[in-house]
Amino acid sequence: MSTLKTLLATALYALPSLGLAYGLAGLGLLEPKLAILAGLIACLLGAEAHAAFSRRIERIKVRGELTELSTVAATLSRELDLAGERIIELEERFERETTARMERIFSEIRVVESLVKRLAETRDAPPMPAVAQAGAPRMQATLNKAFTPAIVAPEREVTELSDTELLETIRRSLESNRVDLYLQPIVTLPQRKVRYYEGLSRLRSEDGTLIMPRDYMRVAEPAGMMPTVDNILLFRCIQVVRKLAQRNKNAGVFCNISAYSLLDSDFFPQFVEYMQHNQDLSQHLIFEFSQMTVNGMGPIEQESLAQLAGLGFRFSMDQVTSVRLNAPVLHDLNFRFVKIPAALLTGAADADNDIHVGDIKEVLKRNGIQLIVDKIETEREVVDILDMNVEFGQGYLFGEPKPVREEVVRAGQDIAA
């Protein structure tokens, strides 16, 4: 109780006590001494009542403070319990993420070790004719002879190098990780907004000269290096796609896989294990195979595809030379995209085709497969394609392949320079 309140309360019983003593003496009811005594008694009784009232107020106040403290203590206890549970949850989450990250790193290290070992083996191996791997179908030999990669952009030829020098340059480029990823946009039609990219790997020599597929395949195949080159390029492409996916959640990249990788009994199991720890990339990465590879697939290749499909990865078929497509079979193999060149789609229908080329889009759509028309180079082709209600296009008309720059990847800006 404050000083002012105490003085007022004291006055409430002190003044009446003085009045009582004065009245009793003045009226002659009691002798002055007895009147003063009666006043003192009345004052003491008032003081006792005041003290009792003050103690009661203090008890109520203390009880309220204790109740408040109990509430605060209970709240703190609950918060401590929640904090403890959160700490335990964070510890478990950290342990899970650390374990997953370490498993991913270890799986990546195993793949890298396998590729480095394979590259080291090819260094000492003498040039030799390309030989199909054990268990490979006849398709692979045909693939080595017939497949001619498309020229993506005019680059300076490395004709000044001999085959031996070029082969050594390729080895050094792979060993030094001078592998660049080029991206070509895949756009929506008719809006022409970028929806996906196709990833194209390129080797780079020490002086910065690009080594195109038409250059390195000529010497790598006779030396038996193509499986190693394909595997390293594929692995590098996926590493870059992972960085892009971390920066751009909407990024979708088509990455080519050759028959060599599917048939490689050393590389592919470790590659599947690596992708198992990177299943989050299934929304950003579409593996692409040529029509020749798909048509020539045997049990080994189909089993390899099934392992990737089981991890949630989708597939695309490109380099289509015939529109005789078995859409239900492609769907069962988890193919969700088919790329058909504009010239083939807009050209006259072959007599051997089961359906008209204009109906291919609807046939694929009924089987859950999206048609992408590639190699579009003229506006006239766009007009013809739009008449078929095609929704996606790719080609030089919409953009040439451009390199992915490291600073772009780190900054999370446009993913193609």
C-alpha positions in Angstrom: 0.0 0.0 0.0 1.3 3.4 -0.9 2.3 6.1 1.7 -0.7 8.3 0.8 -3.1 5.5 1.2 -1.6 4.5 4.6 -1.9 8.1 5.9 -5.6 8.3 4.7 -6.4 4.9 6.3 -4.7 6.0 9.6 -6.7 9.2 9.6 -9.9 7.2 9.2 -9.4 5.6 12.7 -7.1 8.1 14.4 -9.4 11.2 14.0 -12.6 9.4 15.2 -10.6 8.1 18.2 -9.6 11.7 19.2 -13.1 12.8 18.7 -14.4 10.1 20.9 -12.0 11.0 23.7 -12.8 14.7 23.4 -16.6 14.0 23.4 -16.6 11.7 26.4 -14.5 14.2 28.4 -16.5 17.2 27.2 -19.9 15.7 27.9 -18.7 14.6 31.4 -19.5 11.0 30.7 -16.0 9.9 31.7 -13.1 11.5 33.5 -10.5 13.0 31.2 -8.0 10.3 31.9 -10.6 7.5 31.2 -11.8 9.4 28.1 -8.2 9.6 26.7 -7.8 5.8 27.5 -11.0 5.1 25.7 -9.8 7.1 22.7 -6.5 5.2 22.7 -8.3 1.9 22.8 -10.5 2.9 19.9 -7.3 4.0 18.0 -5.6 0.7 18.7 -8.6 -1.2 17.5 -8.7 0.8 14.4 -5.0 0.2 13.9 -5.4 -3.5 14.3 -8.3 -3.5 11.8 -6.1 -1.5 9.4 -3.2 -4.0 9.8 -5.5 -6.9 9.3 -7.0 -5.3 6.2 -3.5 -4.5 4.9 -2.3 -8.1 5.5 -5.4 -9.4 3.6 -4.6 -7.2 0.6 -1.0 -8.3 0.7 -2.0 -11.9 0.8 -4.4 -11.5 -2.2 -1.6 -9.7 -4.0 1.0 -12.4 -3.2 -1.5 -15.1 -4.2 -2.1 -13.4 -7.5 1.6 -13.1 -8.1 2.1 -16.8 -7.2 -0.7 -17.7 -9.6 0.9 -15.6 -12.3 4.3 -17.2 -11.6 2.8 -20.6 -11.7 1.2 -19.9 -15.1 4.5 -18.5 -16.4 6.4 -21.5 -15.0 3.9 -23.9 -16.7 4.2 -22.0 -20.0 8.0 -22.1 -19.7 7.8 -25.8 -19.0 5.7 -26.4 -22.0 8.0 -24.3 -24.2 11.0 -26.2 -22.9 9.3 -29.5 -23.7 8.5 -28.2 -27.2 12.0 -26.9 -27.5 13.3 -30.3 -26.4 11.1 -32.1 -29.0 12.2 -29.6 -31.7 15.9 -30.2 -30.8 15.4 -33.9 -31.0 13.5 -33.5 -34.3 16.3 -31.3 -35.7 18.9 -33.8 -34.5 17.1 -36.6 -36.3 16.6 -34.5 -39.4 20.2 -33.5 -39.4 21.3 -37.1 -39.0 18.9 -38.2 -41.8 20.1 -35.4 -44.2 23.7 -36.0 -43.3 23.3 -39.7 -43.9 21.5 -39.1 -47.2 24.1 -36.5 -48.3 27.0 -38.8 -47.4 25.3 -41.7 -49.2 24.9 -39.4 -52.3 28.5 -38.3 -52.1 29.8 -41.9 -51.7 27.7 -43.0 -54.6 29.0 -40.2 -56.7 32.6 -41.0 -55.6 32.0 -44.6 -56.7 30.8 -43.5 -60.1 33.7 -41.2 -60.5 36.1 -43.9 -59.4 34.6 -46.2 -62.0 34.9 -43.6 -64.7 38.5 -42.7 -63.8 39.4 -46.3 -63.7 37.9 -46.9 -67.1 39.6 -43.8 -68.5 42.9 -45.0 -67.1 42.4 -48.3 -68.8 41.8 -46.7 -72.1 45.0 -44.7 -71.8 47.1 -47.9 -72.1 44.9 -49.7 -74.5 46.1 -49.6 -78.1 43.7 -48.4 -80.8 41.3 -51.2 -81.9 38.2 -51.6 -83.9 35.0 -51.0 -82.0 33.7 -54.2 -80.5 30.2 -54.7 -79.2 30.0 -55.4 -75.5 29.2 -58.9 -74.2 25.5 -59.5 -74.5 25.0 -56.4 -76.8 22.5 -56.9 -79.6 23.3 -56.4 -83.2 21.8 -52.9 -82.9 24.9 -51.6 -81.2 27.2 -52.4 -84.0 24.8 -50.8 -86.4 24.6 -47.8 -84.1 28.4 -47.4 -84.1 28.4 -47.3 -87.9 25.2 -45.5 -88.8 24.7 -42.9 -86.1 25.9 -39.4 -87.2 25.4 -36.7 -84.5 23.7 -33.5 -85.6 25.9 -30.5 -85.9 24.6 -28.1 -83.2 26.7 -25.1 -84.1 29.5 -24.3 -86.4 32.7 -24.7 -84.5 36.4 -24.6 -85.5 37.6 -28.0 -86.6 40.5 -29.7 -84.9 41.9 -31.0 -88.2 45.4 -29.9 -87.4 45.7 -32.7 -84.9 46.5 -36.3 -85.8 44.3 -39.1 -84.5 46.7 -39.9 -81.8 47.0 -36.3 -80.7 43.2 -35.8 -80.8 42.7 -39.0 -78.7 45.1 -37.7 -76.1 43.4 -34.3 -76.2 40.1 -36.0 -75.5 41.6 -37.9 -72.6 43.1 -34.8 -71.0 39.8 -33.0 -71.4 37.9 -35.7 -69.6 40.5 -36.1 -66.9 40.5 -32.3 -66.3 36.7 -32.1 -66.3 36.7 -29.8 -69.3 33.1 -30.8 -70.1 30.6 -28.1 -70.9 26.9 -28.3 -71.0 25.0 -26.6 -73.7 21.3 -26.0 -73.5 18.8 -25.6 -76.3 15.3 -24.3 -75.4 12.1 -26.3 -76.0 9.2 -23.8 -76.2 5.4 -23.9 -75.9 3.4 -23.2 -79.1 2.1 -20.8 -80.1 3.3 -18.7 -77.2 7.0 -19.7 -77.7 7.7 -19.6 -74.0 10.7 -21.7 -72.8 9.4 -24.8 -71.0 12.3 -27.3 -71.2 15.9 -27.5 -72.3 17.9 -30.2 -74.1 21.3 -30.7 -72.6 24.2 -31.2 -75.0 27.7 -32.0 -73.7 30.8 -30.7 -75.4 34.5 -31.3 -74.7 36.9 -28.4 -74.5 40.6 -28.6 -75.2 43.3 -26.8 -73.2 43.2 -23.8 -75.4 39.4 -23.5 -75.2 38.6 -25.1 -78.6 35.4 -27.1 -78.5 35.6 -30.8 -79.5 32.3 -31.7 -81.2 30.9 -35.3 -81.3 31.7 -35.5 -85.0 35.4 -34.9 -84.0 35.8 -37.2 -81.0 33.6 -40.1 -82.2 35.9 -40.5 -85.2 38.9 -41.4 -83.1 37.1 -42.6 -79.8 35.2 -45.5 -81.4 38.2 -47.2 -83.0 40.1 -46.8 -79.6 37.2 -48.4 -77.7 36.7 -45.1 -75.7 33.1 -44.4 -76.7 31.5 -46.2 -73.6 33.8 -44.2 -71.3 33.2 -40.9 -73.1 29.4 -41.4 -73.1 29.4 -42.3 -69.4 31.5 -39.3 -68.4 29.5 -36.9 -70.5 26.2 -38.3 -69.1 27.5 -38.0 -65.5 28.7 -34.5 -66.1 25.4 -33.5 -67.6 23.5 -34.8 -64.5 25.9 -33.0 -62.2 25.2 -29.7 -63.9 21.4 -30.4 -64.0 21.5 -30.9 -60.2 22.9 -27.4 -59.8 20.3 -26.0 -62.1 17.5 -27.7 -60.3 18.7 -26.2 -57.0 18.5 -22.7 -58.5 15.4 -23.1 -60.7 12.6 -25.3 -59.5 10.9 -25.2 -62.9 14.0 -26.3 -64.9 13.4 -29.4 -67.0 16.4 -30.8 -69.0 16.5 -33.6 -71.5 19.7 -35.6 -71.2 20.8 -38.2 -73.8 21.8 -41.7 -72.8 23.4 -44.0 -75.4 23.2 -47.8 -75.7 26.8 -47.9 -74.4 25.7 -46.7 -71.0 22.7 -49.0 -70.8 24.9 -52.0 -71.6 27.8 -51.1 -69.3 27.7 -53.7 -66.6 30.3 -51.8 -64.5 29.0 -48.2 -64.9 25.3 -48.6 -65.0 24.6 -50.3 -61.6 26.6 -47.6 -59.9 24.9 -45.0 -62.0 21.5 -46.3 -60.8 22.6 -46.2 -57.2 23.7 -42.6 -57.7 20.3 -41.7 -59.2 18.6 -43.5 -56.3 20.2 -40.9 -54.0 19.1 -38.2 -56.4 15.5 -39.1 -56.9 14.5 -35.4 -56.4 15.9 -34.9 -59.9 13.2 -37.0 -61.5 11.0 -33.8 -61.8 13.8 -32.0 -63.6 15.6 -34.7 -65.7 14.2 -36.6 -68.7 16.5 -39.3 -70.1 16.5 -39.3 -73.9 17.2 -42.2 -76.3 17.4 -42.4 -80.1 14.8 -44.3 -82.0 17.5 -46.7 -83.2 18.4 -47.4 -79.6 14.8 -47.9 -78.5 14.0 -50.2 -81.5 17.1 -52.3 -80.9 16.6 -52.7 -77.1 17.0 -56.2 -75.7 16.4 -57.6 -72.2 19.5 -55.9 -70.8 18.5 -52.4 -72.0 14.9 -52.8 -71.0 15.9 -53.9 -67.5 18.2 -50.8 -67.3 15.2 -48.6 -68.3 13.0 -50.3 -65.8 15.4 -49.5 -63.0 15.4 -45.8 -63.8 11.7 -45.8 -64.3 11.3 -47.4 -60.9 13.0 -44.3 -59.4 10.5 -42.0 -61.1 12.5 -40.9 -64.1 10.7 -40.3 -67.4 12.1 -41.0 -70.9 12.0 -39.3 -74.3 12.7 -40.7 -77.8 14.4 -38.5 -80.4 16.2 -38.9 -83.7 13.0 -40.4 -85.1 13.3 -41.5 -88.7 10.1 -43.4 -89.0 6.7 -42.5 -87.6 5.7 -46.1 -87.2 5.6 -45.9 -83.5 4.2 -48.4 -81.0 2.8 -45.8 -78.5 1.4 -48.4 -76.0 4.7 -50.1 -75.7 6.5 -46.8 -75.4 4.1 -45.8 -72.6 4.7 -49.1 -70.8 8.5 -48.4 -70.9 7.7 -45.0 -69.2 8.4 -42.9 -72.3 6.5 -39.6 -71.9 7.9 -37.6 -74.8 8.6 -38.2 -78.4 10.6 -35.8 -80.6 9.8 -35.9 -84.4 11.7 -33.7 -86.9 9.6 -31.0 -88.5 10.5 -32.1 -92.0 9.3 -35.7 -91.2 6.1 -34.5 -89.6 5.1 -32.0 -92.2 6.3 -34.0 -95.2 4.1 -36.3 -97.2 2.9 -39.5 -95.4 4.7 -42.7 -96.3 2.6 -45.4 -97.9 3.9 -47.8 -95.2 2.6 -45.7 -92.3 -0.4 -47.1 -90.3 -1.7 -43.6 -89.6 -1.4 -40.2 -91.2 1.4 -38.1 -89.8 -1.2 -35.5 -88.8 -2.8 -37.9 -86.5 0.4 -38.9 -84.6 -0.1 -36.2 -82.0 -3.5 -37.5 -81.0 -2.3 -41.2 -80.9 0.6 -40.3 -78.7 -1.6 -38.1 -76.4 -4.1 -41.0 -75.9 -1.2 -43.0 -74.6 0.1 -40.3 -72.3 3.0 -39.2 -74.5 3.7 -35.6 -75.3 4.8 -34.8 -78.9 7.7 -32.4 -79.4 8.5 -31.3 -82.9 12.3 -30.6 -83.2 14.6 -29.2 -85.9 12.2 -26.3 -86.6 14.1 -23.7 -88.7 11.4 -21.7 -90.6 8.2 -19.9 -89.8 6.4 -21.9 -92.5 7.2 -25.1 -90.6 5.6 -23.4 -87.5 2.4 -22.7 -89.4 2.1 -26.3 -90.6 2.9 -27.6 -87.1 0.3 -25.4 -85.4 -2.3 -26.8 -87.8 -1.7 -30.1 -86.1 -2.2 -28.6 -82.7 1.3 -29.4 -81.6 2.1 -27.9 -78.2 5.9 -28.0 -78.0 8.7 -27.1 -80.5 12.5 -27.1 -80.6 14.9 -25.8 -83.2 17.2 -23.0 -84.3 14.2 -20.8 -85.0 13.6 -20.6 -81.2 17.2 -20.6 -80.0 20.6 -22.2 -80.6 22.3 -24.3 -78.0 24.1 -22.0 -75.5 26.7 -22.9 -72.9 25.7 -22.9 -69.2 28.1 -20.6 -67.4 29.2 -21.3 -63.9 28.4 -17.8 -62.7 24.9 -18.2 -64.0 24.5 -21.5 -62.2 25.7 -19.9 -58.9 23.6 -16.8 -59.3 20.4 -18.6 -60.2 19.7 -16.3 -63.2 18.7 -17.5 -66.7 20.2 -20.9 -67.0 21.5 -20.5 -70.5 24.1 -17.8 -71.2 
